[in-house]
Amino acid sequence: MKLKSLFLFSLIFVGFAQLPAQKRVVLDNYYNNEFDSSTGKPFHYLWNDTAMSGFSQFGKLFKAQKAVLSILRIKPTSKNLKNADVYIIVDPDTKLETVNPNFMDKRASEAIAQWVKKGGVLLLLTNDSAHAELGKFNRLAEIFGMKFGNQVLHPEMSIPGQTRNFNSCASTNLPNHQLFKDVRKIFLKEIAPIYCSASAKPILTENGNVLMAEANYGNGYMLAVGDPWLYNEYIDHLLLPADFENMKAAKNLVELLLSK
């Protein structure tokens, strides 16, 4: 009887030991630290923001893959990134967006880079230069062989009073990459280009401009897009016509980041 119990306990223990550890996905709320003027509460590209400005649907995709979500409201350091598997920074603030914006500096960029080098996965989703601080933020991007440019690509060419021209922001010439598996068309609006050096690899290019890029760095990985891209407004078909597949691309992105 004791041997049988011991055998069953061993099976249970081995079963638990073989379960994959839950990935921890940390979203920055230090460089992107905007407040809703009507409520005084943080908003814009956050997990708990269910409005069109939020990342609630993006977060649900991570949770569907059993990831644990959290927010980092203070400056990133080697200590507070230690337990993170994926770290996401979105739309770094300008002085027009928040009273006291936090800018990327040498110390933070080096801490983030060391975390990536040890196996961390970094996702940078900036914005065009009119809506995000890119000059100082490039201190971080340049470590991985990238630099966000000041041009604004994919402007929406809509005429007031007429149906929105979503196709002016469409990308259809998508590469053979895990991010675009079974994806035929995505929406990208007002995006900053990315200049890549030899250590970075373009993912999506258009008319000679790089819209998305990636880099392996030590044991880690970094992916960059010059736009917040997958917030609630444009992740699915709340506004987008049915032939856009941002949601499918978002699911691919989540799987890609969690597989690293």
C-alpha angles and dihedrals in degrees: 000000000000091000091051092050091047090050092051091047090051091052092050092047093049090047092054091044090056095051111109114249115251112256116235114222115195121196119202119239096167103071090031101047109147125155130212106243092213097052105019089228128127115265143153121085095003129136094241095046104105095175121097088272094060141093096221094118092045088052092052089059091057091046090051086061090052094254121150116233127213141161128234109208097172135063112292116251136169087259100053093041094049096097097038122106097184125025120191125194117187134187103342110224128258124206088260093060103050136014097241110019119197112228127204112258138184096264096051094042091052092048091051092046092051090050090053091046089057092054107287123143116225126195118190117192106175127165137230116298093258091062105031139044105247106159098072093028089062087071085078099038093050092061086067095045097263138112128188113227130218098237120106113228128188098024113185108253098204126146117225112253094021133092112287115263099229091165091068086071097042127121114197105156093083122173130235096268134131089246091063101038107151090352118130105172136019136181120234118169127194099344131179116236120239122225111210130203124201093281094058127066125213115233103181122023131177129183090346094310124115112227098173132020142174139201137190111222119185105306093338141075137226131196125187136194123177092225138054083240104166104055120131095269094063108017095090138001102297085114105351120096115250096257093065113094105196091132092056090048090048091054090049091050092052091050091047094051094045092048094059 
